[in-house]
């Protein structure tokens, strides 16, 4: 096929080039238009964000001024200090005064200057704290509390070159804190006083009831007072030995001292014919006498239902039920042996027997301290916990003094 001039290869090529240029120009124009539109849109967004940022910075400055929060920055190399105008207000100096480290340090309370100088030395050594509170001393010896926050700036080598942060006047807040602390302390004192009054009232009632029961076979009622002192003495000596560290602490010592008078409270349920019998009890009578342990335990168990979680009642139950158990398992009511017997009851057992040996009863005269100590020693490892007997012997003089002083007072 023969083409005319308009259909030659050269013509076709020139036409294709023309169309290609047209397409490139259109595409280029469209791209430029799109880019310009996006640029305009982004510019508008940046302008809006800029206005919002200005408003935020203005709001921040206003908030800082209201809260009396000032900004500062310290160059650790040159010791050059910059701070915002708010700090002039905090320091109560003229607005024309330029930031000066020495001027600031002079404002610090004399009692806090050592702390402030130590903070400055720490910062120079690269140890920048997070925050501190200390006092400024203003005219008229007025004290102003400030809260300072610190942020470190480091160079490429990790060395601290400057520190910036904020300082806030917290005087009013500190005054409120001190008032609250004073109020809380006063409240704690009142609560503690009321607790002590209630506790003293409860203990007085308990002692009155126990002494009433004791008076049936102990004319003086001093037995419960002395055994309480023996128990405290033994418990304190156990604590000094670090014996039973998970159990014997200050609270335990207080509880056993208070609970020990309850050990024979179950005797209120024993008939006078048995309790006051001057001679030896029959086997049947002794079985009745032994029930005073369970009677006392059940009495305190009923009380515990209304006072759950009380260490005093818990130890009272242990003592009333188990103070006649023996180390070798020959005691009553359960025949417990060795460590099976609660330590509170083991303490009570020794205290009770020593005082019973020393005391005059309807069925016997009182023994001397020497004879009583001999009997206690014979019971080591059979009747009594061996460690408790050792502590008794080491402190025999103190036991004797407790009994003798009670006797002198009674006379």
BELBELTA-V370959 format. One record per residue. N is the residue number from 1. SS is DSSP state (helix for helix, strand for strand, loop for the rest). Layout:
[[N	SS] [N	SS]]
//
This chain:
[[1	loop] [2	loop] [3	loop] [4	loop] [5	helix] [6	helix] [7	helix] [8	loop] [9	helix] [10	helix] [11	helix] [12	helix] [13	helix] [14	helix] [15	helix] [16	helix] [17	helix] [18	helix] [19	helix] [20	helix] [21	helix] [22	helix] [23	helix] [24	helix] [25	helix] [26	helix] [27	helix] [28	helix] [29	helix] [30	helix] [31	helix] [32	helix] [33	helix] [34	helix] [35	helix] [36	helix] [37	helix] [38	helix] [39	helix] [40	helix] [41	helix] [42	helix] [43	helix] [44	helix] [45	helix] [46	helix] [47	helix] [48	helix] [49	helix] [50	helix] [51	helix] [52	helix] [53	helix] [54	helix] [55	helix] [56	helix] [57	helix] [58	helix] [59	helix] [60	helix] [61	helix] [62	helix] [63	helix] [64	helix] [65	helix] [66	helix] [67	loop] [68	loop] [69	strand] [70	strand] [71	strand] [72	strand] [73	strand] [74	strand] [75	strand] [76	loop] [77	loop] [78	loop] [79	loop] [80	loop] [81	strand] [82	strand] [83	strand] [84	loop] [85	helix] [86	helix] [87	helix] [88	helix] [89	helix] [90	helix] [91	helix] [92	loop] [93	loop] [94	loop] [95	loop] [96	loop] [97	loop] [98	loop] [99	loop] [100	loop] [101	helix] [102	helix] [103	helix] [104	helix] [105	helix] [106	helix] [107	loop] [108	strand] [109	loop] [110	helix] [111	helix] [112	helix] [113	helix] [114	helix] [115	helix] [116	helix] [117	helix] [118	helix] [119	helix] [120	helix] [121	helix] [122	helix] [123	helix] [124	helix] [125	loop] [126	loop] [127	loop] [128	loop] [129	loop] [130	loop] [131	strand] [132	strand] [133	strand] [134	strand] [135	strand] [136	strand] [137	strand] [138	loop] [139	helix] [140	helix] [141	helix] [142	loop] [143	strand] [144	strand] [145	strand] [146	strand] [147	strand] [148	strand] [149	strand] [150	strand] [151	strand] [152	strand] [153	strand] [154	strand] [155	loop] [156	loop] [157	loop] [158	loop] [159	loop] [160	strand] [161	strand] [162	strand] [163	strand] [164	strand] [165	strand] [166	strand] [167	strand] [168	strand] [169	strand] [170	loop] [171	helix] [172	helix] [173	helix] [174	helix] [175	helix] [176	helix] [177	helix] [178	helix] [179	helix] [180	helix] [181	helix] [182	helix] [183	helix] [184	helix] [185	helix] [186	helix] [187	helix] [188	helix] [189	helix] [190	helix] [191	helix] [192	helix] [193	helix] [194	helix] [195	helix] [196	helix] [197	helix] [198	helix] [199	helix] [200	helix] [201	helix] [202	helix] [203	helix] [204	helix] [205	helix] [206	helix] [207	helix] [208	helix] [209	helix] [210	helix] [211	helix] [212	helix] [213	helix] [214	helix] [215	loop] [216	loop] [217	loop] [218	loop] [219	loop] [220	loop] [221	loop] [222	helix] [223	helix] [224	helix] [225	helix] [226	helix] [227	helix] [228	helix] [229	helix] [230	helix] [231	helix] [232	helix] [233	helix] [234	helix] [235	helix] [236	helix] [237	helix] [238	helix] [239	helix] [240	helix] [241	loop] [242	loop] [243	loop] [244	loop] [245	loop] [246	loop] [247	loop] [248	loop] [249	loop] [250	helix] [251	helix] [252	helix] [253	helix] [254	helix] [255	helix] [256	helix] [257	helix] [258	helix] [259	helix] [260	helix] [261	helix] [262	helix] [263	loop] [264	loop] [265	helix] [266	helix] [267	helix] [268	helix] [269	helix] [270	loop] [271	loop] [272	helix] [273	helix] [274	helix] [275	helix] [276	loop] [277	loop] [278	loop] [279	loop] [280	loop] [281	loop] [282	loop] [283	helix] [284	helix] [285	helix] [286	helix] [287	helix] [288	helix] [289	helix] [290	helix] [291	helix] [292	helix] [293	helix] [294	helix] [295	helix] [296	helix] [297	helix] [298	helix] [299	helix] [300	helix] [301	helix] [302	helix] [303	helix] [304	helix] [305	loop] [306	loop] [307	loop] [308	loop] [309	loop] [310	loop] [311	helix] [312	helix] [313	helix] [314	helix] [315	helix] [316	helix] [317	helix] [318	helix] [319	helix] [320	helix] [321	helix] [322	helix] [323	loop] [324	loop] [325	loop] [326	loop] [327	loop] [328	loop] [329	loop] [330	loop] [331	loop] [332	loop] [333	loop] [334	loop] [335	loop] [336	loop] [337	loop] [338	helix] [339	helix] [340	helix] [341	loop] [342	loop] [343	helix] [344	helix] [345	helix] [346	helix] [347	helix] [348	helix] [349	helix] [350	helix] [351	helix] [352	helix] [353	helix] [354	helix] [355	helix] [356	helix] [357	helix] [358	helix] [359	loop] [360	loop] [361	strand] [362	loop] [363	loop] [364	strand] [365	loop] [366	loop] [367	loop] [368	loop] [369	helix] [370	helix] [371	helix] [372	helix] [373	helix] [374	helix] [375	helix] [376	helix] [377	helix] [378	helix] [379	loop] [380	strand] [381	loop] [382	loop] [383	loop] [384	strand] [385	loop] [386	helix] [387	helix] [388	helix] [389	helix] [390	helix] [391	helix] [392	helix] [393	helix] [394	helix] [395	loop] [396	helix] [397	helix] [398	helix] [399	helix] [400	helix] [401	helix] [402	helix] [403	helix] [404	helix] [405	helix] [406	helix] [407	helix] [408	helix] [409	helix] [410	helix] [411	loop]]
//
